Amino acid sequence: MIDLLGPPGRGRAAWLMALSVLALACAAAHAAPARYSATALSSGNSMAYGLNARGDVSLAADDVGGGTAGWVKGVLIPVPMGSGSRVSSDGRVGVLVDNGDGRQRPGLFDLRTGDVTVVGPPHTLPPIVRDANRQGVAVGYASEAPPNAEVFSGGSELELGQGSVNAINSQGEVAGTLWHTDPLSGDDQWWAFSAAPGSTVIQWIAPISSGLSNEAVAMDSQRVVGVSDVNAGSGSVAFYHHLRNGLTVPLAGLGGSGAGALGVNTHGAIVGWAATPGDADYRAVLWTGRNQVHDLNQLSDVPAGWLLYEAVDINPKGQIVANGADAAGNPKAFLLTPVSGAQAPATVSRPRLSPRMLCEQLRPWVRLPGTKTPAACRWMRGR
């Protein structure tokens, strides 16, 4: 993928002027995306959260009583007291650890050994882990009112403000969403942000449309991706932010009034969801360029009558975890693996479905009475 935001150190103005030229160049050089074989991750209802480079998946599954689990080489591993986090590069997921006095501490559960590491102090309300890196640093939020965005490490925590930290990379940089006063409109909104390792200095990622809100969902060593409001009533756009030069650009959708980016790999490939024209339904999508968006239903051998409605993560090998539904509307999590020489999938009838909204899964704003719910969430909840 051509990085449309440019390498670190390039001037912002020069890259803004060159965006149209780069888009044309990218389109000319663009190769057809891979085809994928689809593997169901459970026999019952399931929902995926994340994927690492080894192919480990974090998910919720009826096979383990509806609780959280890990999928490692085809085996489902129950995760007691799991918090529904992504899975770190070394195969650890977020859990709650009983402190013995009615309080709970954030921890990490190793999918291969079953070992649990406590990463933060005790809380009266359950602290939630959303992501972790190989160094054992976890991020999420403490469930106080208002909720506090937290970085958990070595049994202690670093508070960054009202909101949630949703992603951490191998360098320890973090990204998420905080309650912030828009410097132009003066309104309080949810704004995406990034921060350096161990720092409380916030680098704001402004929404695509001034005066509205946005949410950072995932990151790698160079990029942050998420969803941004595009008007005050309804609609959203997926965005891509470069950590080094500070540029933020929107990603093309499928013709509907909403899209959101949920995962990014080290090669710059991005996955998420997008609404179809007329907002008839939602599709899991892959972006291989700013304006190259691909419906994964058209690239995968999902069974006839089934639908992939959101892709939540992608690893460096190009594997993707996606959530979908069978012909009866039951939720299913899939691992999509690139293959060569795959035949086109059978025709899929697509029921009208709402995606599992990232607003509900990742954000704590419902705990803030009187605050503004981002337009993207209002629109999605109404579907």
N, C-alpha and C positions, 0 to 999 in steps of 0.2 A: 504494500500500500504506500502511495506517496503521501508524505506528511504535509498536509495543506497548511499547517501552522508554521512550518519552517523549522530549521535547526536553531538551537539556542544561540543567542548573540546577534542574530539578524535584526535589523531595524524593523519596528512594527509597521511604520508607514510603507516601507518597501514591500513588505509581505501583503499588506492590505491591497496595494495597487496591483500586485501580481496574482491575487486569488483567482481571477477569471482566467488568466493565462494558464495557471496551474491546473485548474479544473479541466480545461480543454486537453492539456497534456496528459492528465490522469485518465481521461476518457479514452484518448487514443491508445494509451499503453495498457489499458485495463484488460486483464485476462478473465475468462469465464470462471466464476467461483467453483469450488469443489462440489461434488455431490456427497451425500451423507447416508450412512446406514443408521437406522434408529433402533436403539435398545431400550425397552421399557425397564425402569429401575425397580419396579415392585409389581407384585401380582394384584394388589389392591389399589386403592386411591393413594396418590402421592403428590408431592410438591417439592421441587428442587430449590436449593438456596445458593449453591456455589460449586466450584470445580477447581482443582489445582492441576499443576503440570503433570503429576503422576497419573491423573485420571480418577483420583478420589473425588467423590461427590458427597455433599451434605444435603440432607433432605428430611422431609416429614413423610411417614409412610404408615398405612394401616397395618402392614405386615409386622410392625413392632408396636402394635396397639395404638396407632395414631400419633405416636411420639416422634421425636427427632431421631435421626439415624445417620450412619455413614454408609456409603456404597464403595467397597474396596474390592476390586477384581471380581466383581459379580456377586459378592457376599454382602448382605445387609447386616450392619452392626448397630445394635441399639445404643443410644446415647442418653443415659439417665440425666434428667433435669437439663436437657439441651435448650439453648436459647434461640435456635434457628439462625445460626451465623453462617457465613461463608467458611470454607475450609482452607487452612493455611497451607503453604507450600510443603510443609513437613507433615501434613495430615492431622492437624488439630482443629477442633471446633469448640465453640463457646458453650459453657455449662454454668449452672448455679451450684454452689457448694454450701451446704448447711454449716452455719457457724456454731451451732449448739446452743444458742441463746435466743432463738426465734428470728435471727437475722441471717442473711445470705451474702456470700461473697462471689465475685465473678471468677470463673476458672476456665481452663482449657483441657479438653479430653483428647487423648491421643488415640486415634482410630485403630492403630496397629497394636499398641501395648495395653490400652485401657487405663494408662496412668492419667491422673488428674493433677494439674498444677494450678494453685491459687495465684491469681494475678492482681487482685485488688482487695481493698479493705471491706469489712462487713457493712451492709445496708439494711435498713428496716424494710424498705420496699425492694423488690427484686431488681438488681442491676442487670442490664442486658448487654451481651457481647454480640457485635455485628461482624467483626472481622479480626484477624490476627496475622502476624508475620512469623517468619522462621525464627526470629529472635525471641519469640514468646511475648511480644508486646501486643496487647489486645485493645480494641476500641469499641465504643458503644455509648450507652448513656445510663445514668442513674435515674430511677423512676420516681424521684421526688416531684413535688409540684412547686415550681415548674421543673421539668426534667433537665438534668445537667449533662452536657456533652462531655465524655470522659475518655482519657487514655489510661489504660490499666497496665501496670508493669511492676514486677517484683513485690507485689503485695500493697503497693501504693497507687494513687490515682492523680491525674492532672486534669483539672476542670477547665474547660474552654468556654463555657457560657451556656445559655439556654438553647437546647437543641440536641443533636445527636452526631457523633462521629461515626461514619459509615464505612470507611475504607482506610487501609494502611498499606504502604508498599514496603519493599525489602529494605529501603533506606530509612524507614521510620517516619517518612512524611505521611500526614494524615489529611483526610478530606471528609466533609460532611455538610450539615446544614445548621445554621444558627439564626436566632431571632435578632434582627438588625434593622436599624433605622436607615431607610433609603436617603442618601444625601441630597437627591434631587427633589423627590416628592415630599420628604419628611415623614412618610408613612412607615410604620413598623411592618416588616415583611420577613419571610424566610429566605435567607440568602445562602448560597453555596459558598464554601470556603476551603482553603488549604492552609496547612501550618507545617513548619519545619520540625524535625524530631525534637521532642522535649520542650518545645516553645509554646508560649501562649500568645505570640504575635500572630494575628490573623491576616491572611491574604484573601481578600474578598474576591469572589467570582461573580461579577454582575450579571443579572438576568439578560436574556436576549432582548426583551422589551423593557424599557425604562419604567420604573414604578411598580413592577410586579415581582414575583418570587421565582426562585429556582431551587433545585435540590441536587447535590452531588451524591452519586450513588456508588461509583466504583473508580478505581485508579490503578495505574501501573507506575513505572519509574519516571515517565514523561508526561502522562496525560491524566485528566480527570474527565469523567463522562457523567451525564445525568439528564434531567428534564427541566425545562424552563417554561413558565407561562408565556403566552403570546398575546393574550388580551384579558381584560378584567372579567369577562363573563364565562368563557370556556375556551378550551384549546390549549395545546402544549406542543413543544418541539424538543426533539433530542438535541443535546449539545455536546461539544468536544472542546476541552480547554487545555491549552499547552502550559505546563507548569513552568517552563523555562523562559518563554518570551511573553507569557501573559495573554495571548490571544485566545478568544472564544469564538467559535463558529457554529451555526446550526447545521444539522444533518437532514437530508431530504427524507420525507415520509413516503407513504403509499397513496396519498391523495385525500386522506381523511383529515380531521381537525386535531389529531393528537398523535404523538410519538414520544418515546422515552428510551434513553440508552441505559442499560443495566450492567454491562460488562465490557472490558477491554483487555486485550492481550499485549504482550511485549512487541508485537509486530504492528500494532495500531489497528487491528481488526476489532470492530465494535459490534455488540449484539444488543438487542432490546425488543421493543414491540412498536407497532404502528397501526393506526386505524385505516381501514380501506375507504374508498370514496363513499360519501354519504354516511360515514361511520357505521357501515353495515356490520362489521365485525373487526376483530383484532388479529394481527398475525405476528408470529415470531419472525424477526428480521435480522439480517447480517449486513453491516455496512463495510464495504471494501474501499470506500472513498467517500468524500463529502457528499457527492450526489449519486453514488452507486449503492442503492439499497436493494436487497434481495429478500423475497419472501421464502423463508426456509421450508414452508410447506411444498413449494415447487422444486426444492432441491433434495428432499428427504423421502425415504421409502416408508413413511408412516402409513398405517393401514387405511384402507378406503373408509371414508366416513369419519375419520379422526381429524383433529385440528391442533396444530401447535400455535398457541396464542402469545407466548412470550419466551424469549431466550434470555436467561439470567446470567450466564457466564461463558467465557471462552478461554481456553488455555493456549500456551505457545504452540502446541501441536495442531491447533485448529479444531480440537474437540469442543463441542458446545453442549451445555445442559439447557434444556428447554422444558417449559410446562405446557401441557395441552389438555385435551379432553377426548374421550372416546365418543362413539356415535350416540351414546346415551347421556352424554354430558358429564360423565365422571372424570375427576381430575387425574391426570397422569403425568409423571415426570419421565423425561427421556434423555439419554446420552446420544448425541449425534457425532458420529465418527467419520472423518473424510475418507472416501473410497475412490478408486479409479475404475472406470469402465462400468459404473453402476447404471442400470436402466432407469428410465423415467418412472416415478411412482404412479400408482393407479389414480384415477380421478377421485378427488376428495370432496365430498359434500360438506359444506362449512356451516354449522349451526351458528346462530347469533349468540355470542358469548361475551361476558365481561372478563377481563384479565384479573388475576390476583394483583391488586393495585400495590405498587411500591409505596404509595402514600400510606396505606394501612400497615404494611409490613415493616417499613423502615423508619417511619417518622413518629415522633412523640407529640405532635402538635395537638392531638385530641385531648391531651392532658392539660392544655393551657386554656382555661375558660376565658372567653372574650377575645381570643386572638383570631386573626384572619386565617381561614383555611385557603391554601393556594388554589388558584382557579383550576389548575390541572386536576387536583383532587376532587373539587366540587363536580367537575365534568365527569370524571371517571366514576364517582360514587353514584351518579345519576343514571349510569348505563344499566 
